[in-house]
Amino acid sequence: MYIYDTSKKEKRRFTPLKEGEVSLYVCGPTVYDDAHLGHAKSALTFDLLNRVLQANGYKVRYARNITDIDDKIIKKSLETKEPISNITAFYTKRFHADMAQLGVLPPSIEPKATENLDAMFALISKLLQNGCAYKTASGDIYFDTAKDPKYLSLSQRKQEEEQKQQRIEKNEAKKNSADFALWKAVDDLAFESPFGKGRPGWHLECSAMIHKHLAYRDEAFEIDIHGGGADLLFPHHENEAAQTRCAEHKELAAYWMHNGFVRVNGEKMSKSLGNSFFLKDALKLYDGEVLRFYLLSTHYRSDFNFSTQDLENAKKRLDKLYRLKKRLFGLPEQDALQTPFKTQLLKALSDDLNVSKALSLIDEFITQTNETLDTPGKHKQLKKEASANLAYIADILGFGVQNPYSYFQRGIDEATKEEIEQLIQQRNEAKKSKNFEEADALRDKILAHGVSIMDTPQGTFWEKA
């Protein structure tokens, strides 16, 4: 398996720190608002990585944190007069619901900042004791970047660029312009600590939680892979790496992975630009699996430009997979059956998640299977292999996980769905009683809803016409 390592700026063969195991940490959301497309892109990228690692036989310990201590959360609490715990619980629940609709598998663990203050206190204490952090007269604690000779080695920024940036945010209390807060001494909405009342700096939590929940104690790196969006490379991940180097005397991660930016109409998505597309809005218009397919359809390192036209095209591409699945509906599951297609698909995705190659293989598989099924014959072996391939696509990519008939019901409201199901049940009873005239009348009522129905050995199914 090969992974593009941001720290080395090259694709590297993946070798885990411990044979058969992978420790993976990904920066999760700050829960003060609904998830946007940037959150979705990152979550899907590392969901795919998790699935591909498992398909390669690795036991994956995957942690994705929840940041529930942040100035943005406090600001929202003051604006809404709502307790911080209510805000974070509400948006954490909403985030989980959105991820479920996208088919994102839950991580092995999901540590929250508020539940890991002990680990943060321990990290700050280490850095104070070894002289890599200092306390100001106001009680704030800063990391001394001058004490880390490798500072900026991850992002590979130049020191003069960093100094120019930091002059904009000059703080006379800091020894160096690049120094960053480990602890902010405040009285309001604060936590008790060995250093006085205050709140932890944002960069602190991930290093502390990695060390507490995932880190190997006997390896040269804390974990195998650290991931997140490209916007986190600097300063967030740079500062995480520096903290861990100076506190634990080892590197934080053996591999660093970053997914590209999401752009809307060619502009980088951000709230300041007013183009931060909430995921909940997209999910009102499109099935979560369609969004999953679309957001994963370009390579994770590339910037992703969101457009409704491209989303519609992605849906049509996914429709083809479901039409083949419908054609094979009712066949016994063939998950254990090995096929050349499975081998090729895993090989493509094991090459730094080469989804373009993977989707090309899937398109070719669908076309060739349909062409063969259109020829005379029962094609029993082909159907078995095709069924096995579809199951594998669902497992490793999360595409094609629904009942194919249910998938094509998108756009029909729940009340109408319920009415259609009742009419189908009445029609089945009429047919069973050999009242074919009533059965035909009920069929016409069903079709009047703009759907088509299919009678199969597994029952009667319907879809949007």
C-alpha positions in Angstrom: 0.0 0.0 0.0 1.2 3.5 -0.8 0.4 6.8 0.8 1.3 10.4 -0.1 3.1 11.7 3.0 2.7 15.5 3.3 5.7 15.8 5.5 8.0 14.3 2.8 6.0 15.6 -0.1 6.1 12.2 -1.8 4.2 9.0 -2.1 5.7 6.4 0.2 5.2 2.7 0.8 3.1 2.2 3.9 4.8 0.2 6.6 3.0 0.2 10.0 4.9 0.7 13.2 3.5 -2.7 14.5 2.8 -5.5 12.1 -0.9 -6.0 11.3 -2.0 -2.8 13.2 -2.6 0.8 12.2 -3.2 3.7 14.5 -5.0 6.6 12.7 -5.9 10.0 14.2 -8.0 12.5 12.3 -9.0 16.0 13.4 -12.8 16.1 13.9 -15.3 19.0 14.1 -15.5 22.0 16.4 -19.2 21.6 17.5 -20.6 25.1 17.4 -22.5 24.8 14.1 -23.8 22.3 11.5 -21.3 20.4 9.4 -20.4 21.8 6.0 -19.1 20.2 2.9 -15.5 20.6 4.1 -16.2 18.5 7.1 -17.9 15.9 4.8 -14.9 15.8 2.4 -12.5 15.1 5.3 -14.7 12.6 7.0 -15.2 10.7 3.8 -11.5 10.7 2.8 -10.5 9.1 6.0 -13.5 6.8 6.1 -12.3 5.5 2.8 -8.7 5.2 4.1 -10.0 3.2 7.1 -11.9 0.8 4.9 -9.0 0.3 2.5 -6.6 -0.4 5.4 -9.1 -3.0 6.8 -9.5 -4.5 3.4 -5.7 -5.0 3.3 -5.9 -7.0 6.5 -5.0 -4.3 9.1 -6.6 -3.9 12.5 -7.3 -0.2 12.6 -7.5 1.9 15.8 -9.1 5.0 14.5 -9.6 8.1 16.6 -11.5 11.3 15.5 -11.8 13.9 18.1 -14.7 16.3 19.0 -13.5 19.8 19.9 -16.0 21.0 22.5 -13.8 23.8 24.0 -13.4 26.7 21.7 -13.9 30.5 21.5 -16.5 30.0 18.7 -18.5 27.8 21.0 -18.3 30.4 23.8 -19.3 33.2 21.4 -22.4 31.2 20.4 -23.3 30.5 24.0 -23.1 34.2 24.8 -25.2 35.1 21.7 -27.9 32.5 22.2 -27.9 32.4 26.1 -27.7 28.7 25.7 -25.3 26.6 28.0 -22.2 25.4 26.3 -22.9 21.8 27.1 -26.3 22.1 25.3 -24.7 23.6 22.2 -22.0 21.0 21.9 -24.3 18.1 22.6 -26.8 19.4 20.0 -24.2 19.9 17.2 -22.3 16.6 18.1 -25.6 14.8 17.6 -26.3 16.6 14.3 -22.7 15.8 13.1 -23.2 12.1 13.8 -26.6 12.1 12.0 -25.0 13.8 8.9 -22.1 11.3 8.9 -24.5 8.4 9.2 -26.4 9.6 6.1 -23.1 9.7 4.2 -22.3 6.2 5.2 -19.2 7.2 7.3 -18.3 4.4 9.7 -17.9 5.5 13.3 -14.3 5.8 14.6 -13.0 3.3 17.1 -12.9 6.1 19.7 -14.1 9.7 19.6 -12.4 11.6 22.5 -13.8 15.0 23.5 -11.6 17.9 24.7 -13.7 18.4 27.9 -13.1 14.7 28.8 -9.4 14.9 28.4 -8.2 17.9 30.3 -6.0 15.6 32.5 -4.0 14.7 29.4 -3.6 18.4 28.5 -2.5 19.3 32.0 0.1 16.5 31.8 1.4 17.8 28.5 1.7 21.4 29.6 3.5 20.3 32.8 6.1 18.4 30.7 6.7 21.4 28.5 7.1 23.7 31.4 9.4 21.4 33.2 11.8 20.9 30.3 11.8 24.6 29.5 9.9 24.4 26.2 7.0 26.4 27.5 6.8 29.5 29.7 4.2 31.4 31.8 3.5 35.1 31.3 2.7 37.6 34.0 -1.0 37.4 33.0 -1.0 33.6 33.6 -1.1 32.5 30.0 1.2 29.7 29.0 3.0 29.6 25.6 5.0 27.1 23.7 8.5 28.4 23.0 9.0 27.7 19.3 12.7 28.6 19.5 13.2 25.5 21.6 12.2 23.2 18.7 14.9 23.1 16.0 12.5 21.3 13.7 9.7 23.8 13.9 8.1 24.4 10.5 9.6 21.1 9.1 6.1 19.6 8.6 4.6 22.5 6.6 8.0 23.4 5.2 7.3 27.1 5.5 10.2 29.5 5.7 10.8 31.3 9.0 10.6 34.7 7.4 7.2 33.9 6.1 6.1 32.9 9.5 7.5 36.0 11.1 5.7 38.2 8.6 2.4 36.4 9.4 2.9 36.7 13.1 3.7 40.4 13.1 0.0 40.9 12.2 -0.9 39.3 15.5 1.9 40.7 17.6 1.7 39.9 21.3 4.2 41.7 23.5 4.0 38.9 26.2 5.4 36.3 23.8 9.1 35.6 23.6 8.9 34.9 19.8 6.2 36.0 17.4 5.5 32.3 16.4 4.9 31.1 20.0 1.4 29.8 20.5 -0.9 29.4 23.5 -1.0 26.2 25.5 -3.2 27.7 28.2 -5.3 30.9 28.3 -5.8 32.4 31.8 -9.4 33.6 32.0 -12.0 33.7 34.7 -15.2 33.4 32.7 -16.3 30.0 31.3 -13.0 28.6 32.6 -11.7 25.3 33.9 -9.7 24.7 37.1 -6.1 23.5 36.5 -2.7 23.3 38.2 -1.9 26.5 36.4 -4.9 28.5 37.5 -8.3 29.0 36.0 -8.4 29.1 32.2 -8.9 27.3 28.9 -6.6 25.1 26.8 -5.2 26.3 23.5 -6.7 24.7 20.4 -3.5 23.0 19.3 -2.9 21.3 22.6 -5.9 18.9 22.6 -4.9 16.6 19.7 -1.3 16.0 20.9 -2.6 15.2 24.4 -5.4 12.9 23.2 -3.2 11.1 20.8 -0.7 10.4 23.6 -3.4 9.3 26.0 -5.5 7.1 23.6 -3.4 5.9 20.7 0.3 6.4 21.2 2.8 3.6 21.1 5.2 4.0 24.0 8.0 1.9 22.5 8.2 3.3 18.9 9.9 6.2 17.2 6.5 7.8 16.4 3.4 8.2 18.5 1.1 6.9 15.8 1.1 5.6 12.2 -1.0 8.2 10.4 -2.3 11.7 11.3 -4.9 13.2 8.9 -7.0 16.2 8.3 -7.9 18.9 5.9 -5.2 20.9 4.1 -6.2 24.0 6.0 -5.0 22.3 9.2 -1.4 21.7 8.0 -0.3 25.1 9.3 -0.5 26.2 12.0 -2.5 23.4 13.7 -0.6 20.3 12.7 2.7 22.1 12.7 2.1 23.1 16.3 0.9 19.6 17.3 4.1 18.1 15.9 6.2 20.6 17.8 4.5 20.0 21.1 4.9 16.2 20.9 8.6 16.4 19.8 9.5 18.5 22.7 7.3 16.7 25.3 7.8 13.1 24.3 11.1 13.4 22.3 9.7 11.6 19.3 7.7 12.5 16.2 3.9 12.6 16.3 3.2 10.6 13.2 5.0 8.4 10.7 2.8 9.6 7.9 0.8 12.8 7.5 -2.2 12.9 5.1 -4.2 16.0 4.1 -7.3 16.2 1.9 -7.7 19.2 -0.5 -10.0 22.3 -0.1 -13.6 22.3 -1.0 -14.5 25.2 -3.4 -17.9 26.5 -4.3 -18.1 28.1 -7.7 -14.3 28.2 -7.9 -13.8 29.9 -4.5 -12.4 28.2 -1.4 -15.3 27.5 0.9 -15.4 29.7 4.0 -18.0 31.4 6.2 -16.4 34.8 5.5 -17.2 34.4 1.8 -20.7 33.4 2.5 -20.4 30.1 0.5 -20.1 27.6 3.4 -22.5 25.0 2.1 -24.1 23.2 5.0 -24.3 19.5 4.6 -27.8 19.4 6.0 -29.0 21.6 3.0 -27.4 19.3 0.5 -29.0 16.2 2.2 -32.4 17.8 1.8 -32.0 17.6 -2.0 -29.9 14.5 -2.5 -29.5 11.1 -1.0 -26.6 10.8 1.3 -25.0 8.0 -0.8 -25.2 10.3 -3.9 -23.3 12.9 -2.0 -20.8 10.3 -0.8 -20.2 9.1 -4.4 -19.8 12.7 -5.6 -17.5 13.9 -2.9 -15.3 10.8 -3.3 -15.2 10.9 -7.1 -12.1 13.1 -7.2 -8.8 12.3 -5.6 -8.6 13.3 -2.0 -5.6 15.5 -2.4 -7.2 17.6 -5.2 -9.2 20.6 -4.4 -12.9 19.8 -4.9 -15.1 22.3 -6.8 -18.7 21.8 -5.9 -21.3 22.2 -8.6 -24.9 21.0 -8.9 -24.3 19.9 -12.5 -21.4 17.7 -11.5 -23.5 16.3 -8.6 -26.3 15.4 -11.1 -23.7 13.7 -13.3 -22.4 11.7 -10.3 -25.9 10.6 -9.5 -26.4 9.2 -13.0 -23.1 7.3 -12.7 -24.3 5.8 -9.4 -27.7 5.0 -10.9 -25.9 2.7 -13.3 -24.5 0.7 -10.4 -27.9 0.4 -8.8 -29.6 -0.7 -12.1 -27.1 -3.6 -12.3 -27.8 -4.4 -8.7 -31.5 -4.4 -9.4 -30.9 -6.7 -12.4 -29.2 -9.2 -10.0 -31.7 -8.6 -7.2 -32.5 -11.7 -5.1 -29.4 -13.7 -5.8 -27.7 -15.3 -2.8 -24.9 -13.2 -1.3 -21.4 -14.2 -2.6 -19.2 -12.1 -0.3 -16.5 -14.8 0.1 -16.1 -15.4 -3.6 -12.8 -14.1 -4.9 -12.7 -12.4 -8.3 -10.1 -10.7 -10.4 -12.2 -7.5 -10.1 -11.8 -7.4 -6.4 -8.1 -7.7 -6.6 -7.8 -4.9 -9.2 -10.1 -2.6 -7.2 -8.1 -3.1 -4.0 -4.9 -2.5 -5.9 -6.1 0.8 -7.2 -7.4 2.1 -3.9 -4.2 0.9 -2.2 -2.3 3.3 -4.4 -2.9 6.4 -2.3 -6.6 6.0 -2.6 -6.6 6.2 -6.4 -10.4 6.6 -6.7 -10.3 7.6 -10.4 -8.8 4.3 -11.3 -11.3 2.5 -9.0 -14.3 4.2 -10.6 -13.0 3.4 -14.1 -12.8 -0.2 -13.1 -16.3 -0.1 -11.7 -17.7 1.6 -14.9 -16.0 -1.1 -17.0 -17.3 -3.9 -14.8 -20.9 -2.6 -15.1 -20.7 -2.2 -18.8 -19.2 -5.6 -19.5 -21.6 -7.4 -17.1 -24.7 -5.8 -18.7 -23.5 -6.6 -22.2 -23.0 -10.2 -21.3 -26.4 -10.5 -19.5 -28.0 -9.1 -22.6 -26.8 -12.2 -24.6 -28.7 -15.6 -24.5 -28.0 -17.9 -21.6 -28.4 -18.1 -17.8 -24.9 -16.8 -17.0 -24.9 -18.4 -13.5 -21.2 -17.9 -12.8 -21.2 -14.4 -14.2 -24.1 -13.5 -11.9 -22.3 -15.0 -8.9 -19.1 -13.0 -9.6 -21.1 -9.8 -10.3 -23.0 -10.1 -7.1 -19.7 -10.7 -5.2 -18.2 -7.6 -6.9 -21.1 -5.4 -6.0 -20.9 -6.5 -2.3 -17.2 -5.7 -2.3 -17.8 -2.2 -3.8 -20.3 -1.6 -1.0 -17.8 -2.7 1.7 -14.8 -0.9 0.5 -16.3 2.3 -1.1 -19.7 2.4 0.5 -21.5 2.6 -2.9 -24.5 0.4 -3.5 -25.4 -0.3 0.1 -29.2 0.2 -0.3 -32.0 -1.9 -1.6 -32.0 -1.0 -5.3 -35.7 -0.4 -5.4 -35.6 1.8 -2.4 -32.8 3.8 -3.9 -34.9 4.8 -6.9 -37.7 6.0 -4.6 -35.9 9.2 -3.8 -38.1 12.2 -4.3 -41.3 10.6 -3.1 -42.5 11.9 0.3 -43.0 9.6 3.3 -46.8 9.9 3.3 -47.0 8.9 -0.4 -44.6 6.0 0.2 -46.8 4.8 3.0 -49.9 5.0 0.7 -48.2 3.2 -2.1 -47.1 0.4 0.3 -50.7 0.0 1.5 -52.0 -0.1 -2.1 -49.4 -2.8 -3.0 -50.5 -4.8 0.1 -54.2 -4.5 -1.0 -53.3 -5.5 -4.6 -51.4 -8.6 -3.3 -54.4 -9.6 -1.3 -56.7 -9.1 -4.3 -54.4 -11.2 -6.5 -54.3 -13.9 -3.8 -58.1 -13.9 -3.8 -58.0 -14.1 -7.7 -59.9 -10.8 -7.8 -57.9 -9.6 -10.8 -60.2 -6.8 -11.7 -59.7 -5.2 -8.3 -55.9 -5.9 -8.6 -55.7 -4.1 -11.9 -57.7 -1.1 -10.5 -55.2 -0.9 -7.6 -52.3 -1.2 -10.0 -53.7 1.9 -11.8 -53.9 3.8 -8.5 -50.3 2.9 -7.8 -49.1 4.0 -11.2 -51.0 7.3 -10.8 -48.4 8.3 -8.2 -45.8 8.5 -10.9 -44.1 5.2 -10.1 -43.6 1.9 -11.7 -44.0 -1.5 -10.1 -42.2 -4.8 -10.5 -43.5 -8.2 -9.4 -40.5 -10.4 -8.5 -40.1 -13.8 -6.7 -39.0 -11.7 -3.7 -42.1 -9.6 -3.7 -43.5 -6.5 -5.3 -41.2 -3.5 -5.5 -41.7 0.0 -6.9 -39.6 3.0 -7.9 -40.0 6.5 -9.1 -40.9 6.4 -12.8 
